[in-house]
Amino acid sequence: MQLKRILARDTRTATDKAIALYGDDVLIISNHMVNGQTELVVALDLPSAEAVATALPLGMVEPVAISLVDQQPEAPRSTPAALEAESAEPLNFMDTLRQAEWKQAANPAYVAPVQSQHEDARDYLRGREIVDMVRDELASLRREFRLGQQTAGWQSNLQFAPEVQSLARAMGQAPIPQELRALMLDTLKDHALPEQAIEAIAEQLSHTLSRPAATLPDRGVHLLAGPSGAGKTMMAARLARHAGQLHGAHQVALISYQDMRAGAWSQIQMLSSQLGIDCFRAGDAATLTMLLNELSTRRLVLIDTPGVQMKERVAEVLSVQPDCQCHAVMPADASSATLNKVANANTVWHSVLLSKLDECSQPWPLLNFLSNNSMSLAGASDGAGAGDLVSEFSVGQLVSLGLAQLDADLADPLPDAHAALAAYLAPQEFQRSFA
């Protein structure tokens, strides 16, 4: 597999360029904003040795490892002059390193600017994060494939009533992890009517996943952590708004800790200005210590952390503030690999905050993740605004969200099952899930 990087002025242009370069089946791994441009990272299968030998110009070396390369197949930038001539074009990470090495070789007294060093470090961490994400996803797929092979014989021997066979097929086609699917099919085989089956599955999952509810953070020092793109900053703004309504905006503070993403600090400043709360920026543990001492009289202090090096950042905050409570922010439609990354962070999570609930229709990996641990749900975001916060969100509502989509996938949706599932949902926030 090879990762390629494409830069364009917007997402549509970048997608069109990816399709034009690599075909309609190109796999898009990530989408980020870099220096005002859209960056797509796409995955390609490595060609055979014969194809590479035929396609590569004389003198070029066949790539043998996963690497982040530029967006178009072109002659390599092999000299400092070539790099200087193309200075108007954004350089990828490896080109930047080569340029720095050439300058150092030409002038031993040369020292790269601090800002350039920081940018190189960010590019490197982002590249490592993308590669690790791809590896984790592939490992998760291999594990699911092995489990599918092991349970295929058992599932083929299950006898379902004719009325529920369409529901069993829908479960087989839905992206449900094998462990969770086995539990649901075992419940399904005991019922002859689909309405009864769906209601029994909802009760079974809600009972299996039941756990004490956690409250939203409104006092003390709280840290938000999670994968990149999970919506941590917006969740921090929602929590700050909620606490501001309880105690007053002057009693709430928001700290951005070591988040060096382009535009991250501007986003926090804009959100804080709209909410009327104070925001601060800490680039290291010493600055964070000073800020926490100055803000010790505030009712609530929220610390927003970056998605890269999550484990290290959490450990640094806890070394400064041992009584800080940690909350995992995870998208409701997160993959199993992403969820396992949070679970393996060696952190005692006080609660889970779900984001992007309004965009989720398949929460099965999250339900399977919750079945393997006792982490409590504290709340969820149900929109894109700072006020779209659901303060009381239960596992039963998450189960109903998944089963509602499963019911909708049937060729003939079941009205009685629709009514049974609706009983599990909160009357105001989630009735639209069945619309």
C-alpha positions in Angstrom: 0.0 0.0 0.0 1.2 3.5 -0.8 -0.2 6.8 0.6 -0.4 9.8 -1.7 -1.1 13.4 -0.8 -3.2 15.8 -2.9 -3.5 19.5 -2.4 -6.2 21.6 -4.0 -8.2 24.8 -3.2 -11.3 22.9 -2.0 -12.5 19.3 -1.3 -14.3 18.9 -4.7 -11.3 19.9 -6.7 -9.1 17.6 -4.7 -11.5 14.7 -5.1 -11.7 15.3 -8.9 -7.9 15.4 -9.1 -7.7 12.1 -7.1 -10.1 10.4 -9.4 -8.4 11.7 -12.5 -5.0 10.6 -11.3 -5.8 7.2 -9.7 -9.2 6.1 -11.0 -12.8 5.9 -9.6 -11.8 3.3 -7.0 -9.3 5.5 -5.2 -9.6 5.2 -1.4 -9.6 8.5 0.5 -8.0 8.1 3.9 -8.3 11.7 5.3 -9.3 15.2 4.5 -7.6 18.2 6.3 -7.0 21.9 5.8 -3.4 22.8 5.4 -2.3 26.4 4.9 -5.7 27.4 3.5 -5.8 24.4 1.0 -7.6 21.1 1.2 -5.2 18.1 1.7 -6.5 14.6 0.7 -4.5 11.5 1.6 -5.4 8.5 -0.6 -4.3 4.9 -0.4 -3.1 2.9 -3.5 -2.1 -0.7 -4.0 1.6 -1.0 -4.7 2.1 -2.1 -8.4 4.0 -5.2 -9.3 7.8 -5.1 -9.8 7.4 -5.5 -13.6 4.9 -2.7 -13.8 7.1 -0.4 -11.7 10.2 -1.2 -13.8 8.2 -0.3 -17.0 6.6 2.8 -15.6 9.4 4.5 -13.7 11.9 6.7 -15.6 15.5 5.6 -15.7 17.3 6.4 -12.5 14.3 6.3 -10.2 14.1 3.8 -7.4 11.1 1.6 -6.7 9.3 2.6 -3.4 9.5 -0.3 -0.9 7.6 1.2 2.1 4.5 3.2 2.9 5.3 6.9 2.5 3.6 10.2 2.1 4.5 11.5 -1.4 3.3 14.4 -3.4 0.1 14.4 -5.4 1.3 13.9 -8.9 3.7 11.4 -10.5 6.7 13.5 -11.5 10.5 13.5 -11.6 12.0 13.4 -8.1 13.3 16.7 -6.6 16.9 15.5 -6.5 18.8 18.8 -6.1 18.6 21.9 -3.9 18.1 24.0 -7.0 15.1 22.1 -8.1 13.5 22.6 -4.6 14.3 26.3 -4.6 12.8 26.7 -8.1 9.5 25.1 -6.9 9.3 27.0 -3.6 5.9 28.4 -4.6 4.5 24.8 -4.4 4.0 23.3 -0.9 6.7 20.8 -0.1 5.9 17.4 1.4 7.6 16.3 4.6 10.4 14.3 3.0 11.3 17.2 0.7 11.5 19.6 3.6 13.9 17.3 5.4 16.1 16.9 2.3 16.2 20.7 1.8 17.2 21.2 5.5 20.0 18.5 5.1 21.4 20.2 2.0 21.4 23.6 3.7 23.1 22.1 6.7 25.7 20.4 4.5 26.4 23.6 2.6 26.7 25.7 5.7 27.5 23.9 9.0 26.4 27.0 10.9 22.9 26.9 9.4 20.1 26.3 11.9 16.5 25.7 10.7 14.0 28.3 12.0 12.0 27.4 15.0 8.7 27.8 13.1 10.0 25.5 10.4 11.0 22.9 12.9 7.5 23.0 14.5 5.9 22.6 11.1 8.1 19.7 10.2 7.2 18.0 13.5 3.5 18.5 12.9 3.7 17.1 9.4 5.6 14.1 10.7 3.1 13.4 13.5 0.2 13.7 11.1 1.8 11.3 8.7 2.5 8.8 11.5 -1.0 9.1 12.7 -2.5 8.4 9.3 -0.2 5.4 8.7 -1.0 4.0 12.2 -4.7 4.5 11.5 -4.5 2.5 8.3 -2.6 -0.3 10.0 -5.1 -0.4 12.9 -8.0 -0.5 10.4 -6.5 -3.3 8.5 -5.8 -5.3 11.7 -9.4 -4.8 12.7 -10.6 -6.0 9.4 -8.4 -9.1 9.6 -9.8 -9.8 13.1 -13.4 -9.5 11.9 -12.7 -11.8 9.0 -11.2 -14.5 11.3 -14.2 -14.2 13.6 -16.6 -14.4 10.6 -14.9 -17.6 9.5 -15.1 -19.1 13.0 -18.8 -18.3 13.5 -19.9 -19.1 9.9 -20.7 -22.7 10.8 -22.7 -21.8 13.8 -24.7 -19.1 12.0 -25.5 -21.5 9.1 -27.1 -23.9 11.5 -29.4 -21.3 13.1 -33.1 -21.8 12.2 -35.2 -18.7 11.8 -38.9 -18.4 11.4 -39.8 -17.3 7.8 -41.2 -14.0 9.1 -37.8 -12.9 10.6 -35.5 -14.2 7.8 -35.5 -10.7 6.2 -34.4 -9.2 9.5 -31.6 -11.8 9.8 -30.4 -10.9 6.3 -30.5 -7.2 7.2 -28.3 -8.0 10.2 -25.9 -9.9 8.0 -25.5 -6.9 5.6 -25.2 -4.2 8.3 -21.7 -3.2 9.6 -22.2 -5.0 12.9 -19.1 -6.5 14.5 -19.2 -10.3 14.7 -19.3 -10.5 18.5 -22.4 -8.2 18.6 -24.0 -9.9 15.6 -23.8 -13.3 17.2 -25.6 -12.0 20.3 -28.3 -10.4 18.3 -28.8 -13.5 16.1 -29.0 -15.7 19.2 -31.8 -13.5 20.4 -33.5 -13.4 17.0 -33.8 -17.2 16.7 -36.2 -17.4 19.6 -38.9 -15.2 18.1 -41.4 -15.9 15.3 -42.5 -12.3 14.7 -40.1 -9.5 13.6 -41.8 -6.9 15.9 -41.2 -9.1 18.9 -37.7 -9.9 17.8 -36.6 -6.3 17.4 -38.1 -5.4 20.8 -36.3 -8.4 22.4 -33.0 -7.4 20.8 -33.4 -3.8 22.1 -34.1 -5.1 25.6 -31.2 -7.6 25.5 -28.7 -5.0 24.3 -29.9 -2.3 26.7 -29.6 -4.7 29.6 -26.2 -6.0 28.5 -24.8 -2.5 28.0 -26.4 -1.0 31.1 -24.1 1.1 33.2 -24.3 4.0 35.7 -24.9 7.4 34.0 -22.3 10.1 34.4 -23.0 13.8 34.7 -21.7 16.5 32.5 -18.7 18.3 33.8 -19.7 21.6 35.5 -17.2 21.9 38.4 -13.5 21.5 38.7 -10.8 20.8 36.1 -11.7 18.6 33.2 -9.7 17.4 30.2 -11.2 16.4 26.8 -9.2 13.9 24.7 -9.9 11.8 21.7 -8.9 11.1 18.1 -8.4 13.8 15.5 -11.6 15.0 14.0 -13.7 13.8 16.9 -15.1 17.3 17.6 -13.3 17.9 20.9 -13.1 21.7 20.5 -16.8 22.0 19.7 -17.7 19.7 22.6 -15.6 21.9 24.9 -17.6 24.9 23.7 -20.9 23.1 24.4 -19.8 22.2 27.9 -18.6 25.7 28.5 -21.9 27.1 27.4 -23.8 24.6 29.6 -21.6 25.5 32.7 -22.0 29.2 31.8 -25.7 29.0 32.1 -25.4 27.4 35.5 -22.6 29.5 37.1 -22.2 32.5 34.8 -19.7 32.8 31.9 -17.2 34.6 34.1 -16.8 31.4 36.1 -15.8 29.3 33.1 -12.4 29.1 31.4 -11.2 27.2 28.3 -7.5 26.2 27.8 -6.1 24.9 24.6 -3.1 22.7 25.4 -0.4 22.1 22.8 -2.8 22.1 19.9 -0.6 23.4 17.0 -3.1 22.7 14.2 -3.5 25.5 11.7 -6.6 27.5 12.7 -7.2 25.6 16.0 -6.4 28.6 18.2 -8.5 30.9 16.0 -11.5 28.5 16.3 -11.3 28.5 20.1 -11.0 32.3 20.2 -14.0 32.7 18.0 -16.1 30.2 20.0 -15.1 31.7 23.3 -15.9 35.2 22.1 -19.4 34.0 21.0 -20.0 32.4 24.4 -18.5 35.3 26.4 -15.9 33.0 28.2 -12.2 33.4 28.7 -9.8 31.3 26.7 -6.1 30.7 27.1 -3.3 28.9 25.3 -0.7 26.7 26.9 2.3 25.4 24.8 3.9 23.4 27.6 3.4 22.0 31.1 5.0 24.9 32.8 2.5 27.4 31.2 -0.4 25.1 31.9 0.7 25.0 35.6 0.7 28.8 35.7 -2.7 29.1 34.1 -4.3 26.5 36.4 -2.9 28.4 39.4 -4.4 31.7 38.2 -7.7 30.0 37.3 -8.1 28.1 40.6 -11.0 30.3 41.7 -13.1 29.4 38.5 -15.9 27.0 38.9 -15.0 25.1 35.7 -11.8 24.9 33.7 -11.9 22.8 30.5 -8.7 21.7 28.8 -8.8 20.9 25.1 -6.1 18.6 23.8 -5.0 17.6 20.3 -5.7 14.3 18.7 -2.0 13.4 18.0 0.0 12.0 20.8 -3.1 11.7 22.9 -1.6 9.5 25.5 1.4 11.8 26.1 -0.7 14.9 26.4 -3.1 13.3 28.9 -0.2 12.2 31.0 1.3 15.7 31.0 -1.9 17.3 32.2 -2.3 14.7 34.9 1.2 15.3 36.1 0.3 18.9 36.5 -3.2 18.5 37.9 -3.6 14.9 39.3 -7.3 15.4 40.3 -8.2 16.4 36.7 -11.1 14.3 35.3 -10.5 12.9 31.8 -13.4 12.6 29.3 -13.1 10.7 26.0 -14.7 12.5 23.1 -15.6 10.0 20.4 -17.8 10.2 17.2 -20.9 8.1 17.4 -19.9 6.4 14.1 -16.3 5.8 15.1 -14.6 2.7 13.8 -13.4 -0.2 16.0 -9.8 0.8 15.5 -10.4 4.4 16.6 -12.3 3.2 19.7 -9.6 0.8 20.6 -7.0 3.5 20.3 -8.9 5.5 23.0 -9.4 2.4 25.2 -5.6 1.6 25.0 -4.5 5.0 26.1 -3.8 3.8 29.7 -6.1 6.5 31.1 -8.9 6.2 33.6 -11.8 7.9 31.7 -14.4 9.5 33.9 -17.0 9.4 31.1 -17.5 9.2 27.3 -18.9 12.2 25.4 -20.4 11.3 22.0 -20.1 13.7 19.1 -21.7 13.9 15.7 -24.8 12.0 16.8 -26.9 13.7 14.1 -24.6 12.2 11.4 -24.6 8.7 12.7 -26.8 5.9 11.5 -24.6 2.8 12.2 -23.4 3.0 15.9 -22.6 -0.7 16.0 -18.8 -0.5 16.5 -19.5 1.9 19.4 -22.1 -0.5 20.9 -19.6 -3.4 20.6 -16.9 -1.2 22.3 -19.2 -0.3 25.2 -20.0 -4.0 25.7 -16.3 -4.7 26.4 -15.9 -2.0 29.1 -17.8 -0.1 31.7 -17.2 3.4 30.6 -20.2 5.7 31.3 -21.9 8.0 28.9 -22.2 11.6 30.0 -23.8 13.4 27.1 -23.9 13.7 23.3 -23.9 16.4 20.6 -26.9 16.4 18.3 -26.0 19.1 15.8 -23.3 21.5 14.7 -24.0 24.4 17.0 -22.7 25.2 20.5 -26.2 24.7 21.9 -26.8 21.2 20.5 -25.9 19.3 23.6 -27.9 16.4 25.0 -27.2 16.3 28.7 -28.9 13.0 29.4 -28.1 10.3 26.9 -28.4 6.6 27.6 -27.1 3.4 26.1 -30.7 2.5 25.4 -31.1 5.5 23.1 -27.9 4.5 21.2 -29.3 1.0 20.8 -32.5 2.3 19.4 -30.7 4.5 17.0 -28.9 1.5 15.5 -32.1 -0.7 15.4 -34.1 2.1 13.8 -31.7 2.1 10.9 -31.8 -1.7 10.8 -35.6 -1.5 10.6 -35.4 1.1 7.8 -33.1 -1.1 5.8 -35.7 -3.8 5.6 -37.6 -4.1 2.3 -40.9 -3.7 4.3 -40.4 -1.6 7.5 -42.3 -2.9 10.5 -44.8 -0.3 11.9 -45.1 -2.2 15.2 -41.3 -2.5 15.6 -41.1 1.2 14.8 -43.4 2.0 17.7 -41.5 -0.3 20.1 -38.2 1.3 19.3 -39.6 4.8 19.7 -40.4 4.1 23.3 -36.6 3.8 24.0 -35.9 7.3 22.6 -36.1 10.6 24.5 -39.3 12.3 23.4 -37.8 15.6 22.2 -34.2 15.1 20.9 -34.5 11.8 19.1 -37.9 11.3 17.5 -36.4 12.7 14.3 -34.3 9.5 14.1 -37.4 7.7 12.8 -38.5 10.5 10.4 
